[in-house]
Amino acid sequence: MIQKIKRSVSVFNAPIKRVLENNQGTILRTVIYTLGHFIIAASCVVYFTGANFQDAITDAIVEPLINGVWYFVLDKYWASRFPRAAKS
């Protein structure tokens, strides 16, 4: 049973490992950019609204996640309504 689980996990881990190995620099820069975005966004929220930093960092993390979901839904809708435009 344990061997079966290990095999099934390795099926998923192999592609992930390959992506990580082939894109180390890009992934590192992406993580640094994302952390910078959170700090900059939180700082702006604190500066412009006077919110405490905990509330501001929560907003700085949650808002992009919601925007990502919104973009996914919008893109799926757009591709279903305008299939030709989605291919170009």
CORRABEL-V286198 format. One record per residue. PHI is phi in radians with two decimals (999 if undefined). PSI is psi in degrees with one decimal (* if undefined). D_FIRST is the distance of its C-alpha to the first C-alpha in Angstrom with 1 decimal. Layout:
BEGIN
PHI	PSI	D_FIRST
PHI	PSI	D_FIRST
END
This chain:
BEGIN
999	-45.1	0.0
-1.12	-40.0	3.8
-1.08	-40.5	5.4
-1.09	-42.5	5.1
-1.13	-43.7	6.4
-1.06	-42.3	8.7
-1.11	-44.7	10.0
-1.18	-35.5	10.8
-1.19	-39.9	12.4
-1.16	-28.2	14.3
-1.07	-39.6	15.7
-1.43	-33.8	17.3
-1.26	-31.8	18.3
-1.03	-50.8	20.1
-1.11	-37.9	22.8
-1.12	-45.4	23.3
-1.06	-42.4	23.6
-1.09	-43.6	26.0
-1.10	-44.4	28.1
-1.10	-43.7	28.3
-1.16	-38.6	29.4
-1.42	-11.6	31.9
-2.31	32.3	33.4
-0.98	-47.8	33.6
-1.10	-44.9	37.3
-1.13	-42.1	37.2
-1.13	-42.7	34.4
-1.07	-47.2	36.3
-1.09	-37.0	39.5
-1.14	-42.4	37.9
-1.12	-44.7	36.5
-1.08	-44.0	40.0
-1.06	-44.2	41.7
-1.12	-45.3	39.6
-1.08	-41.3	40.3
-1.07	-40.9	43.9
-1.06	-45.0	44.0
-1.05	-44.8	42.7
-1.18	-44.7	45.4
-1.11	-46.5	48.2
-1.09	-43.2	47.4
-1.12	-41.2	47.2
-1.07	-41.1	50.5
-1.11	-42.9	52.2
-1.08	-45.0	51.1
-1.07	-46.8	52.5
-1.12	-47.8	55.6
-1.44	-26.5	56.5
-1.99	-17.0	55.5
1.37	11.5	55.7
-1.16	157.1	52.2
-1.31	161.7	50.4
-1.11	-35.6	47.9
-1.08	-44.6	44.8
-1.15	-40.0	45.8
-1.14	-42.9	46.7
-1.21	-32.5	43.4
-1.08	-46.1	41.6
-1.09	-41.2	43.7
-1.15	-25.6	43.3
-1.58	-44.6	39.5
-1.26	-42.0	39.2
-1.02	-46.4	42.1
-1.14	-31.7	40.6
-1.14	-42.9	37.2
-1.14	-41.2	39.2
-1.08	-37.2	41.3
-1.11	-42.6	38.2
-1.13	-44.3	37.0
-1.02	-44.7	40.6
-1.09	-42.3	40.9
-1.03	-48.6	37.7
-1.10	-45.5	39.1
-1.06	-44.2	42.5
-1.13	-41.8	41.3
-1.09	-43.7	39.3
-1.09	-47.6	42.4
-1.05	-44.9	44.7
-1.14	-31.2	42.7
-1.36	-30.4	42.8
-1.53	-32.1	46.5
-2.29	69.8	47.7
-1.06	-33.6	45.4
-1.19	-41.9	48.0
-1.15	-32.0	48.5
-1.22	-26.9	44.7
-1.43	-19.4	44.7
-1.52	*	47.6
END
